[in-house]
Amino acid sequence: MTSHPLDRLTGDEIARNRTILDKAGLVGSTTRFPLVMLEEPAKRDVLAWQPGDPLDRRVRTTLLDRDTGAVEEVVVSLDREDVVGRRTVDVVAEGQPPIMGEEFDLVEQVLWADQGWCAAMAERGLTEPERIRVSALSAGCFDLPGEEGRRLVRCLSFLQLDDSDNIWAHPIDGLVAYVDLVTAEVVELVDDGIFPLPTERADFQPASVPPRTSQRPIEITQPEGASFTVEGDVVRWEKWEFRIGFDQVEGLTLHQVGFEDGGRVRPIVYRASIAEMVVPYGDPSPVRFWQNYFDAGEYSLGKEANALRLGCDCLGEIHYVDAVIADDDGNPRHLPNAICMHEEDDGVLWKHTDAYNGTSSVRRQRRLVVSFFITVGNYDYGFYWYLYLDGTIELDCKATGVVFASAYPGPRPDGSPYPWASEIAPGVGAPYHQHLFSARLDMMLDGVGNCVDEVDAARVPIGPENPHGNGFTRAVTRLRRESEGARLADGSVGRVWQVSNPERTNRLGQPVAYALHPEGLPTLLADPASSIARRAAFTTRHLWVTAQADAERYPSGQYVNQNPGNTGIDTWVRADRDIDGTDIVLWHTFGLTHFPRPEDWPIMPVDHTGFVMKPVGFFDRNPALDVPEPASKHCLTEGSSCH
């Protein structure tokens, strides 16, 4: 039973959606459901809604005919049990729906049955097709002749020595197959020559690696239970309140994030999500130039959520949240333990020892962790939202898994190293690549009329106002229109972007604000004229500020798969809408540039990337002054005190 417009879709609602579409004559034997999503009501309607008001629950479904390749988008009203919107998707101009699970399975069968592909494998001494595992990868859009309108994947292959073998260690390089997923045929084979096949095993399971015997257990307990409460999708912890969401494209989403202050919950972020992530590879060889993966838009990262396990993925007093999405046939699919929530100690919150009044005080920081983990092919990603006692919000993305391997061709004739990949094991290469994320932050600082200032540290030359040259200050630039809102980070001046509400002030008369602190690592390194720069234009800037629009959910458009770059954030900002004191969305690009190391093999230790948002005058003083003294038996001796 739903009780709020943003409640997550239930299994019953997903099943009802399919029944309504079936009764409307829109479901046949070859119909598939690559996208089934809650049609979130407009932001203004959600904010105006009151308990007891009627709910019109709507579902937006993308239907794919596997026989013809036709794509249709349909909106259903669950309450009216009727189709209320319907349109045909132009796959050439708009792009294709995400790749589905059954299509990954289809590709191996297509290639194993293709004479040309089997002959190319035989030339490499490989005559057992079932031992050749195929990685079907998104095709991108490169204006190649004959590809327009086709639903394609490009396929690289790996040898699996036995059923337990790590396939990524044995890349069959030099050969790529282009496969049409609708006609189930090989459109083209590109053979760039035969490369030595690495055969060294790269297992990392316990049976293959003797474990250390030096570690003693670490137990994290909360004998009185967790400090947070969960009622439906609403979570309350300390002074924080928010709603949990989950969908198949973005995975975990947070809604209506606010902080209790002065007897009311003050809104900060209306909706927060990872709206897209792309992994562009930097090897321009004939069999790899196209490797650019949009894990949200092309693969539906929410569908790849792991079932998290206590003691392995999460420690402590854990609350798990299951998720429900639609499978490829439009039926509900249950994802157990998709979301993990728990509290963590995070060291010292504040501390001071004062020689004048003889006091010593310390308080410990604590954070609420809301997380989920996904596996997309070879890589695994964890997304961890942290909420802190002092009002800080942080996102930590953890990248791990197995790097995508190639054969390593060795040095060039002049002795210089291969410029596009690292050698990480004998004969095994790992192409250079990036992991670039887009956080969509629909802001609502004490209301929807928000502004953004770019704030830099600024040197001041010696002069009448700074005679000794020690002075420095801040340079503040207001971003007034979307044409001014595409920005780059600059660590040399400590650049932050400060979101404020000019209609709400603190006790000092300052507009209430939060500052986005970027890591400022490299943006997209591909050439600005490249296909990936067009399709992932969001990766060319660390920040985009746009006027809020409910339909602008994904920075590379609704249909990213084989999208030529016609529907992304760079096209929206051409309208040059006002962003000064209006309802705005921040799109923050952050991520890793990965030059793989031998230490990343055969499985990569977690690497971190993310951002932090801190209050700046949002509160009248430190909002964590009321945090109690530490009370752990392990920290105090008899008669001691923390104040």
N, C-alpha and C positions, 0 to 999 in steps of 0.2 A: 504494500500500500504506500503510494507516494504522498508526501506531505509538503513538498517544497518544489518550486519550478526547476531547481538544479539537482534534485535527487538523481542518482545514477540509474541508468536503465536496469530494470530487473530482468531475470530470465523469462518471467511471464510476459513482460512487455515486448521482449524480442520475439517470442513465439507468436504473440498476437499480431505484431507487425508483419510477420511472414504470412500469417493466415489472411490478413486483410489484402496483401498484395496478391496472394493466390486467388482469392475470390474476385479480385479486380481483373483477373486474366493476365497478370504480368509475370507469372512464374511458369516456366516450362521445364522440360527435362534437361535442357542445356543452360538454364539460367543459374548464374552464380551471384554471390553477394559479397563483393570485395570490400564494401564499406557499409556499415550499419551504425548510425550515430544518433545520439540524442540531439534534436534540434533545440539548442539552448534558446530560451526566449531572449528578446532584446534586453540589453543591460538596463535600460530605463524601465522596462516592464518588471524586471525582477526586483529592482530597487523600490518600485511602487507597490509591489505585492505584499499583502498582509495575510497572516494565517486565517483560513476560512474563505479566502477568495477562491474563485474557481480556477482549476488548472486545465490547460489544454496541452496535454502531453503529445509532442510530435516527434517523429523519427524520420531522419533523412537517410535514404538507402540508395546506394549506387548498384545498379544491376548490370551484369555483363553477360551477354549471350556467347557462350563458348563456341557455338557453331558458326556464328557470323562475325563476331567481334564487336557487335553493336553495343553501345553503352547508354544507359538511361539513368537519370536521377529522379527519384520519386520521394515526395514528402507525404507521410501518412499521419492523420490525426487519430490517435488511439482512442480518444474519448468519443469522437464521432464515428469511429470505425470506417474511415473513408480516406481515399486518396485526395489530397488537397493541393498537390502541386506535382508537375511532371514536365521534364524536358529531356531532349536528346543532347548528349555530350559530344561535342566536336573533338574527337581524339587527336586530330592533326593540330588544331589550334590550341586546345586546352591541355592535352596530355592524356595518358592512359591511367586507369585505376591501378592501385597497388598490385604487386605480384602476389598470387595466392599460394597456399601450401600445396594444393594438388598440382599446380603448375611446376613447382620444383621437382615433384615426383615424376611428372610426365617427361621431363627433359632427358633423364637418363635412358628411359625406354626409347625415346626418339633417336638418340645418338647410338645406342647399342645396336639399333636396327639399320643405321645408315651405312651404306657400303663405303662411301668416301671416307667417312670418319674412321671406320674400322680398318680400312686400308692404311690410313695415315698412322694409326696406332701400331699396326703390324710392322710398318717400316721402323718403328721405334722398339721393336721386339716385344710388343705387348699384344697378346692374342687372347686374353681372358677378359672380355668386356665387363663382367661382373666385378672384377677387381679394380676397375677404373671408375673412380667416383667423380661425379660431375658437379661443379659449383656453377649453378645458373645465376647470373648476375645481371643487374639492371643495365639496359642498353644505352641509356643516355640519348642524346639527340645531336647528330653530327652532320646532318644534311647529306647522308650517303645515298646514292642512287638506289631507288627501289624500296627504300625503307619507310617512306611516308605512309602513315595510316596502319602499318603493321604493328601487331603486339609482339615485341621481340624481347629476347634475352641473349646475352653473349656468354659463352660457356668455356671455362677453363677446367682442366682435369688434373686429378691427383691419383696416385697409385696407393691402394690399401693392401699392405702385405698380408694381413690376416684380419679377422673380425675385430680384434682389439687394437689394431694399429692406429696411430695418429696420422691421418691421411695428409695433413698439411705439411708433413716433413718430406713428401715425395712429389713435388710439382712436375707434371709432364709439360714442359715448357715448349714454346714455339708454335703451338697450335691452338686456335680459338675457333669455335663454331658459333654461328649466328642462327638462332632457332626461332621460328614463328610459332607462338604458343597457340594460335587459333587453328592454323592448318597442320600443326604438328609435323613440320618439315624443317630440314636444314636449308637455310636460305643461302649461306655462304660458309666456306671453310677458308680460313687464312692460315697458311703454313709458312712460318718464317724460318724453318730449318730445325734440325734435330739437335737438342741440347743434352748433355749428360744428365742422367736421372739420379738424383741423390737417393741413396738407399739406406743411410744410417737411420736407425730408429730414433724417435724423439718422444718416448713415452714419459708421462709425468704422474701416472697413477701410483698409488701406494705400493703395489706389487713390484713395480719396476725400480723404485727408489727407496733404499733402506731409510727408515725414519730416524730422526734424532731421538736420543733417549734422555736428554738433559732437561726437558721442559717439565715444570710442575704446573698443576692446574691453576687457572685463574677463574674464580667464581664471582659473579656479580649478582647480588641479591638485593631485593627490596622487601623485607619481611612484612611490611605493612601494605604492600601492593604499590602500583603505579600512582603517580600524582595526577594523571590526566583522566578525563572521562570521555566516553564516546556514546553519543545518542544518535542512532542512524548514521548519517554522514557528517554530523557536527562533532567537532573535537574541541574540548576546552582543557587548557593546561596553563597553570599559573595565571597570568593575565591575558593569555592568548586565546582567541577563538577563531575557528575557520571551518570550512566545509571541505570534505575530500571528494574528488571526482576521479573518474578513470574512463578512458576511451581507447579505442584500438590504435589510433594514430599517435597521440601524445603520451599515452599511458597515464601516469599519475598527474592529476591537476589539483591545484588548491584554489578555493573560491572564498571570497568575502573574508579575507584575512584582516583581523583587527586586534587591538590591544586595549584592555580595560584600563581606563584612566579617569579619575574623578567620578566614578559611579556609572560610566557608560563605556561601551565598546566603541573605540574610535577606528573607523576604517582606514586601511593603509593600501592594500592591493585588492582589487576586485577579483582578478583572475590571474593566476601564475601558472606557467607551463613551459616545457621544452617543446616548442612548436615545430622545430626541425633540427636535424643534425645531418651533416654531410661529411663523407670521408673521401676527399679528392686525392688520387695517387699521382705521383710525379714521374713515372717511367713512360717516356714517349714512344716506346717500341711498338711495332705494328700489332702486336698481340695484347698490348696493355694501355694504349693511349686513352681508351674509353673508360678506364676504371674510376668511376666517381659514384659513390653510393649515398643516396638520401634514405637514411634508415627509418625516418618517420613516414615520409610521403611515398616512398617506393616499396617499403617492406612492412609498414604498420607496426612500429616498435611495441605498441601496447599488446599486440598479439603474441609477442615473444617473451612475455613476462615469466620469470622463473617462479617456481613454488619454493618460497624461502623456508629455511630449516633452522630451528632453534639450536644454538650452540655452534652453528657453522656460519650462517649469514648474519644472524642477530644474536646478541648476548643480553642477558638481564631479564627483566620483567617485560615480556613482549606481548603486544596486542597485534594480532594479524587481521587483515581485512581481505576477504576474498573479492574477486572481480568477476563480472559476467560480461562477455562480449558475444558477438555473433560469429559463427563459423562460416565457411565458404558457401554453405547451403542455406544460410539465414537462420539457422537454429541456434538457441542459446548454448554457449560454451563456457563452462565454469573454470575459472583460474584460481585454484586454492592458494591461500597465503601469498597473494600477489603483492600486498603492501604490508610493510612492517613499521610499527610505531613503538618507540621506547625512549626512555630518558638516559642521558649520559652525564656523568661528571665531566667538566671541562676545565678543571684547574682553578686558579684563583680568579675570582670576579673582581674584587677590589681589596686593597690592603694598605695600611699605613701604620707606622710606628712613630709616635710624636714625642720628641725629647722635652717639649715645653710643658705639656700637661700629663706626661707619663703614661699615655694610653697606647695600646697596640690593638688594632682591629683588622680582621680578615674575614672575607666571605668567599664562598666557593661558587664558581659559575656552574650552571647546569643548562643543558639544552634538550629540547624535544627533537627527536629524529623521526622523520617520515620518509620512507625510502621504498624503492623497488629496483629490481635488477632484470636486465634483459640479455638474451643471447641472439645475435644476428650473425649467422654463419660462423665465422672464426672468432669474432670479437664478442666480448661481454662488457656491458656498461651498467654501473650502478648510479642511481640518481638519489641524492640525499639532501632533503630540505631540512635545515636546522633553524629552530627558533630559540632565541636566547632570552635569559631573564632581563637583560637590559634593553630589549626592544630590537636587537640586531636580527636580521634575516640573512641566511647564507645558503647558497646552493653549492654542493660539492659533487662533481661528476667523476666517477672512478672508472677508468678504462683498464681492462685486463683481457684475458683470453689468449688466443694464439695469433701471432702476426701472419698476414697473408704472404705466403712464400712464393718465390720464383726460383728458377735455376740461376745460379750466379755465374755470369759469363767470364769472369776473371778480368785481369787488367787489359787495357787497350794495347795495341801494337807498340805505342811509344812508352809503355810501362806505367802510364797513369791509371789510377783506379777507375772502375766502372762508375760513372757519375750519377746514376739514378737509383742505386740501391746499396744496402750494406750486406756484406757476407756475415751471416750469423752462425753458420755451421758449415762444415765442409761441403762446398758446392751448393749451399742453400743461400739464396738471396732474399732480402726483404725490401721491397721498393719503399722509397721515401714517401711519406703521405702526411696528411693532416686530419685531425678530428675537430670539426668546427660545429658548434652548437648555437642555436638561436633561442634565447629565453624571451618569451612574450610576457610582459608585465603590464597588465591593464590596470593603471593606477587610479587611486581613489583616496588621496590624502585628505581626510576630514571632509570629503565631498569630491565632486567630479570636476571642479574648476581648478586645474593644476597647471603649473609652469615648469620649465626646465632651464636651469642655468648651468653653463659650463664653467667650472671653477678651477683655476690654475694657480699654483704658487708663482709669485713674480718677484724677480730681483729688482732692486731699486738702486740706480747709480748714485755715487757720491754727489751731493749737491746741497742746496740750502736746507732742504727738508731732511737730508740724511748725511750730515757732515762727516760722520765717521764711517759710513759705508756699511754699517751693520744692519740697517733696516731692510726688511722684506715684507711683502704684503700679498694680497690675493687679487687676481684679475678675474672679474665675473662678466660673462657674456650671456645675455638672455637669448635663447633660441625661440624665434617668434613664428617662423613658418616652416613647413615641411622641407622646403629647399635649404634651410639652415640646419635641419635636424639630423643629417647624415654626418656622423663625426668619427674621428679616430682618437684612440687613447694616446696619451703621451706621458710615460713614466718619468721623463726628465723634469716635468713640472708638477708631478703628482696629481694629474688631472682626475677630477671626479665630476659626475653629473648630479646636480642637486634638484630634486623634484620638490616643489613647494606649493602651498595653497595660499594665495595672496589675500583670501577672504577670511582666513583663520590665523590668529596670532597667539604667541605665547605671552607670558606675563611681562616679558621685556619688549613687547610690541613687534617682535620679529615674526615673519610668516613661518608657520610650521613646515618642516621639511624632512625629507629623507635623502641621503646621498648614496648613489650607486658607485661603488669602488671597483673598477675593472682591473683584471690582471694585466691587460695591455700586451698580450703576446701577439705574434704575427697574425694578420688577417690572411685571406686567400693569397697563395703564392703563385698560382697559375697566371698566365698572361691575361691582362684585362680584355683582350679580344678573343679569348678562348670560349669554347662552348660552356664550360663549367662556370666561368665568370658571368655569363648571361643567365644561366639557369639558377645559379646560387648567388645572385647579386647581393643578398644580405650579408654574405661573408666578406665583402669588400670594405665594410665599415664596422667599427666596434659598436656603434650606436645608431639606431634610427628612431626618430620620434615621429609618430603619426597621429592624426586625429582618430579617435576611437570609431571603429566601424565594425559591427558585429560580424559581417561577412568576411572581414579580413582576418582570418584565423591563422593562416600558414604563410610564412614569408616567401615561399616559392610557389604559392598558389595551391588550390584544392587538389589538382591532379598533377603531381610532380613527375610521375613516371613518363619518360619520353616527352616531357614538356619542353618546347624549344626556348622557353624563357619569356613567354608573353604575359604572364600573370603574376609576377612577383612584386615584391615591395618597391622595387625601383620604378615600376609602372604606376603604383598607387600615388607616390609622392609627386608625380608630375602635376597633380591637381593643386599642389602647393597650398594645402589647407592651413588654416590658422591653428597654432599649437600653443598659444600664449593665453593662459587662463581658461582653457577649455578641457573637455574630456579627452585624455591622451593615452596612448599606449607606447611604452618603451620596448624596443626590440634590441636585446643585447647579444652581440656575437662574441663568443669566447671559445678557447679551445687549445689543443696541443698541436705542435709540429713535431712529427715523430721521425727521427733518424734512428732506426732500430739498432740495438746493441746485441752482442752475444748474450748478455745477461737477460735479454727479453725472450730467450729461447730455452726450452721448448714451450714455456708458458710465461706470459709477461706479468711481472709484479705490477700491482696497481699503480697507475699514474693518475694524478689529480689535476682537475681544472675546475674553475667556477667563478663565483663573484660574491660580494658581500654588499648588503644594504644596511646603513646605519642611520639612526635618527639624528637630525641636526636641528635642535630647537623644537622638535616635535613635542618634547616634554619640557616642563618648567625646571626640572632638575634631574639628577640621576634617578631613573625609575626603579632601580634595584636597591634603594636604601632600606627597604623593608624585608630584604632577604634574611632569613634567620641565621644564627650562628651555626657552623658545622656541628653536627651531633653524632658523628660516627664514632663508635667505640675504638676503632683502629687509629683515630687521629688525636684523641684526648687522653691525657693521663689524669689521675686523680688530683683534683684541686686546680687543674689548669683551666684556662678560659681563652676565648677568641676575641675578647674585647678589653 
